[in-house]
């Protein structure tokens, strides 16, 4: 199966994240690592970006389901600190 590589502008567009946030999350281990395409070029595997996006969507939906209609967390639930995932 062919692998597609996304360059930074496409990754930013797909994720809605800034360059600084992408690199900060990579350093935290919460975002896919880039692959070297040459001496001065990097990219990200499209499949890994898609998987990361799906996990973020699932986590976001789970947090919403754990909340009361008034926006507060239901009893016994704890929210992940911001920036996780």
Buried (B, 14 or more C-beta within 10 A) or exposed (E): EEEEBBEBEBBBEBBEBEEEBBBBBBEEEBBBEBEEEEEEEBBBBBEBBBEBEEEBEEEEEEEEEBEEEEEEEEEEEEEEEEEEB
